[in-house]
């Protein structure tokens, strides 16, 4: 599903060149549950950005579903992201002026799905994260755990095969954090490939496969 | 992304910044209102003048004695006095096949009196053809009778003001009117015409041209009004008039011919240029409004950096983001335009109430142009912020929170 071959990523910071990813080779199969751990500055965010197609590697090959994606244009990447990858962020990234339902609807709006189908799918998604009664609440009227559930519903609304979670519990109390992890693991059991990036040893240890990254190299 | 969704999302974004959006709409509407009001004023002035000239009659050629032209070179050693334009000249013009009617004119000022009341007024000597050429309407009685051009007649036609002042309490028809030391019988009263390009027909006494020449002791004509049979005939008539007069004036081309449409088109051009200039100056306020729209959109993009990053992560293409922000700018501008047009109409209505005689009307093309210009301004000034949004790096944008 995800195949990384000799991925390098350099950043130019002033005079210095930072080698954020140093010869990363990894294969993640469909339906896997992977955690990526490492100290801050180790390159895990860069790795996530590369996997998420938000960032292009400086060199190396990246095959997504056996298709090389390193040479695609911005708009082609946007389309691949839309159809294949769901995101969950540490800071939720919900749009404050939109209600929970409207936030969940956005990926379908971008994909040009018709209004009727959108409403139907938003209802299903809200039900799947047990937030039917919060559909018309705006983000500032929801708790952290609820916000992250809305974000997960949004991530899954296009039924992507891959779910990338960047510190999904990093901003939550431990009880909400456990609920969110349970929700994500539930999705993984339904066949979604789950990649969680985290600091939290307890969260990382739950994954069936653990990837450690230090100084831009897998260890 | 569906067009309707783009618009809905843009509207949603605008509605979160109501005050800011309101101010921008106000700025845009002032621009649009000033452009449309000034265009309407200019256009109305143009139409007013053009109508005035067209009311003179149609296919009109005016023959003036003397020739004005700038040739440059040496001034003539001996003063050149142009030959007078005479009644015989006027009569000769009737030989042209292209001419439908001629009305020779002699003007002068003289005291007129009736029953002890006297005033000074303008006397116009002409023929029965004047009525046709100048489209005069009668309130009472009849116009000058059709006779030979050089026959003196002791009858006259008077304007409304003269009638009111000299024959206030009785019917003017059939009364004697004394002009200088000659008596004329009033046979008709003109309907009130109001001012018509320089001549106030309400304050005039019309007598036959031969009588006027006797009265003012002159042989020359002030000018000859010629009505051609049709528009194409008019241009041929001009050549023929020139030919006839030249033949009669010993080969000297010493008359000036003015065609009515040349006068109209000159005024038309001047006033159109004036309207465009004034509208252009007002357009500066539109430009300022455009810059404001750009400013607001730039602020909007900066404030919503995280949102833009998110949309990119969720699979928004550059084109989608571009249109999202352009739609926002276009909506602000269009709302401003609609408000501006309403403001313009209100202003015009107020002006109209103060100046009811001046026909004020916002032409349809100006309305469409105002809407189009505001939309183009909005889009043009929206492009820069929208491009900025579309080109944001999603990683950097998402890192901001």
Interface residues (C-beta under 8 A of the other chain):
Chain A: X49 X52 X54 X55 X74 X75 X78 X79 X81 X82 X83 X87 X89 X91 X93 X95 X97 X98 X106 X107 X109 X110 X111 X112 X114 X154 X158
Chain B: X1 X2 X5 X9 X12 X13 X16 X306 X307 X309 X310 X311 X312 X313 X314 X315 X316 X317 X318 X319 X320 X394 X395 X398 X401
